[in-house]
Amino acid sequence: MSHQVTIKPSGHLFHTQNDETILEAALREGFALPYGCRNGACGTCKGKILEGSVDYGSYQATALTEDEKLAGYALFCCARPQSDLLIEVREIGAAREIPIKTLPCRVQAMEQVAPDVMVLSLKLPANERLQFLAGQYVDILLKDGRRRSFSLANAPHDDELLQLHVRNVPGGTFTESVFTQLKEKDILRFEGPLGTFFLHEDSAKPILFVAGGTGFAPVKAMIEHAFHVGSGRPMTLYWGARAKRDLYMPQLPEEWSRAQPGFRFVPVLSEPVAADMWTGRTGLVHEAVLQDIPNLADYEVYVCGNPAMVEAAHRAFSARGLPEGAFFSDAFLFSTDPKPAT
């Protein structure tokens, strides 16, 4: 059954078909609502139901609490209308203008930058370029119909090759094949660009980037884009990893620090080993931010990592005065989950 959905405050209208979720219908009709994992794990797509009723679907309790449900909130990647709806959600105006394509690509280069991280450089057909926003991702389309999502680590202006940072996850169908079977000149297929985690350029506030592990990939794209357009906004990158070897591209943000007066890099290790001889920051990466900045009211924050890290950062940063509209995140999952990004 079709239902009409009205978006506040824009007044935009769209209609759901068959058993579509609110998010699926909105994207199909060209309205870019915020989303990340698309499987009820990250909470990025959370919005308010002002009128009407929904089937909330299956989701993780950390992404939508019972108190939030009572207050009218739902996860639009899971919720399916049971009537016409009036919803309240922030739309992403820039992304809706970008077409989503399904394209082949050739593996141009493979560089193993850590024991469990491979950098893939993918080349599109000669007559193709992928338009995307810094921070978005693509879905690699597997032969059995499954998808594996990876953030684009290159900035939009540097689009001759698409760069993915792939972590080898034990039992991961695609990631293990990257390390054991994939070779240069192999052909892959992907769909993209996808996602609403990208750099918002309509603000002059200083930016805090918080990355966990290969969550560095979309952050790298955003930072390089900001440099390219001459943003001038002060930026600090907090990159968290377990041991020193997991900071798989430390020379890059170190170079940014030397070349860009408004940029600062803070690496944080949670479990440094003796061989690291680590004298830098230790602990959880989001806690390093809290130690440095007692009040976050005047900042914008971009966080990418596993769902637990993203949720902990959101909760802690909100308690330190960060406005709700100033927190942007991408929570990624591994293994058999629908979006095991980066």
LOKOL-136271 format. One line per field, with one value per residue (C-alpha): residue in one letter; x, y, z. Coordinates in steps of 0.25 Angstrom, whole numbers. Example, Ala and Ser with C-alpha at 12.3 -4.5 7.8 and 13.67 -1.06 7.14 Angstrom:
<pts>
residuo = (A/S)
px = (49/55)
py = (-18/-4)
pz = (31/29)
</pts>
This chain:
<pts>
residuo = (M/S/H/Q/V/T/I/K/P/S/G/H/L/F/H/T/Q/N/D/E/T/I/L/E/A/A/L/R/E/G/F/A/L/P/Y/G/C/R/N/G/A/C/G/T/C/K/G/K/I/L/E/G/S/V/D/Y/G/S/Y/Q/A/T/A/L/T/E/D/E/K/L/A/G/Y/A/L/F/C/C/A/R/P/Q/S/D/L/L/I/E/V/R/E/I/G/A/A/R/E/I/P/I/K/T/L/P/C/R/V/Q/A/M/E/Q/V/A/P/D/V/M/V/L/S/L/K/L/P/A/N/E/R/L/Q/F/L/A/G/Q/Y/V/D/I/L/L/K/D/G/R/R/R/S/F/S/L/A/N/A/P/H/D/D/E/L/L/Q/L/H/V/R/N/V/P/G/G/T/F/T/E/S/V/F/T/Q/L/K/E/K/D/I/L/R/F/E/G/P/L/G/T/F/F/L/H/E/D/S/A/K/P/I/L/F/V/A/G/G/T/G/F/A/P/V/K/A/M/I/E/H/A/F/H/V/G/S/G/R/P/M/T/L/Y/W/G/A/R/A/K/R/D/L/Y/M/P/Q/L/P/E/E/W/S/R/A/Q/P/G/F/R/F/V/P/V/L/S/E/P/V/A/A/D/M/W/T/G/R/T/G/L/V/H/E/A/V/L/Q/D/I/P/N/L/A/D/Y/E/V/Y/V/C/G/N/P/A/M/V/E/A/A/H/R/A/F/S/A/R/G/L/P/E/G/A/F/F/S/D/A/F/L/F/S/T/D/P/K/P/A/T)
px = (0/5/6/9/20/22/35/36/41/43/29/34/25/28/21/25/22/20/28/38/44/43/58/57/45/51/64/56/49/61/61/74/71/83/87/99/98/84/82/78/92/97/85/89/75/67/56/43/29/20/7/3/8/20/25/39/45/58/69/79/75/87/82/68/64/50/50/53/42/32/37/33/46/49/60/56/65/56/42/31/19/5/-2/1/12/17/32/42/56/68/70/83/81/95/94/81/87/97/93/96/103/106/120/131/145/159/168/180/188/189/197/198/200/198/197/182/180/180/179/172/173/161/161/148/145/151/138/134/136/129/123/123/124/136/133/123/124/122/116/125/115/119/115/106/98/103/109/121/122/135/137/144/158/161/155/146/156/165/156/165/166/156/163/158/164/161/163/164/153/154/143/139/136/141/152/159/159/165/177/178/172/170/181/184/175/164/150/140/126/121/109/111/113/104/103/101/114/121/127/117/123/113/119/132/133/146/145/149/151/150/154/155/164/160/150/162/158/146/152/165/155/149/162/168/156/156/170/167/156/164/154/162/155/163/163/168/169/169/172/170/176/181/195/205/204/189/192/195/197/203/212/201/194/208/211/198/202/215/208/195/196/182/183/186/188/186/189/183/187/178/187/201/211/225/232/224/232/220/221/208/194/187/173/160/161/148/153/165/156/149/163/167/154/145/134/130/119/126/131/126/130/131/133/135/138/131/117/121/131/122/111/121/126/112/108/120/121/107/109/120/111/112/99/91/93/108/110/112/116/118/117/122/121/129/127/113/106/100/109/123/129/144)
py = (0/14/25/40/45/60/66/77/88/87/83/73/61/47/33/20/7/-7/-10/2/8/23/25/16/23/37/33/27/40/49/54/52/49/46/32/23/8/6/-5/1/1/15/25/35/34/37/46/50/45/57/50/36/22/13/-1/2/-10/-17/-9/-8/-2/7/14/17/16/14/28/33/25/31/45/41/37/26/21/24/13/3/9/6/15/9/22/35/42/56/55/65/62/70/68/68/77/75/60/60/66/55/42/29/20/5/4/-6/-2/-8/-11/-1/-3/-10/-5/-13/-1/-10/-25/-24/-11/-11/2/-1/9/7/12/15/13/24/31/31/39/38/51/50/58/57/46/38/23/12/-2/-12/-22/-37/-48/-54/-42/-37/-23/-18/-3/5/20/27/32/41/56/59/67/56/46/39/27/23/20/10/6/-9/-15/-31/-36/-51/-58/-46/-51/-39/-34/-47/-49/-35/-41/-55/-54/-40/-35/-23/-22/-30/-24/-20/-14/-4/6/20/30/27/33/46/47/58/71/82/95/105/108/115/107/100/85/73/60/47/35/20/11/11/22/30/28/37/47/48/51/62/68/68/74/85/88/88/99/107/106/113/107/102/86/76/61/51/37/26/12/0/0/9/-1/2/17/12/26/34/42/48/56/59/65/73/78/84/90/95/105/103/88/79/64/56/41/33/18/10/-2/2/-10/-9/-9/4/12/21/34/40/40/27/23/25/34/42/44/51/61/63/65/76/83/85/92/88/98/105/93/84/69/58/44/31/18/6/8/7/18/27/26/28/41/46/44/50/62/65/66/76/86/81/85/73/79/80/65/57/42/29/17/4/-10/-22/-37/-41/-28/-21/-9/-14/0/2)
pz = (0/-4/7/6/14/16/21/31/30/15/12/1/-2/-6/-6/-1/-10/-6/7/6/18/19/15/3/-3/0/-7/-19/-21/-20/-6/2/16/26/27/30/32/26/36/49/56/55/57/46/40/53/51/57/54/56/50/46/50/46/48/54/48/54/59/70/84/85/72/77/91/97/102/88/83/93/89/74/68/58/50/36/30/37/39/29/29/33/29/23/31/35/38/43/38/33/18/11/-1/-8/-9/-16/-29/-31/-39/-33/-43/-45/-51/-54/-50/-51/-39/-43/-31/-18/-6/7/17/30/33/32/23/8/0/-13/-25/-35/-49/-56/-71/-80/-82/-67/-55/-42/-36/-21/-8/1/11/3/0/-11/-10/-16/-23/-21/-31/-21/-20/-7/-5/3/6/6/8/-3/3/-9/-10/-21/-29/-29/-36/-47/-37/-26/-13/-3/10/13/26/26/35/38/32/23/9/1/10/11/-4/-5/3/-3/-17/-23/-32/-41/-54/-48/-50/-39/-40/-31/-28/-23/-18/-5/9/15/23/16/19/21/15/20/33/38/51/55/51/60/52/61/53/58/50/35/39/34/20/18/28/19/7/15/20/6/0/10/7/-8/-7/3/14/24/36/47/47/57/54/66/60/69/68/76/73/65/53/52/49/35/28/39/30/23/34/39/26/27/40/35/22/27/39/43/44/56/57/70/69/80/84/92/94/90/91/97/83/79/89/89/96/91/95/100/103/96/84/88/102/97/91/104/111/101/100/112/104/90/87/76/69/58/59/49/55/47/53/59/65/80/78/70/80/92/85/82/96/102/93/95/110/107/100/85/78/72/58/59/60/47/47/40/48/40/42/38/33/29/32/21/22/27/22/21)
</pts>
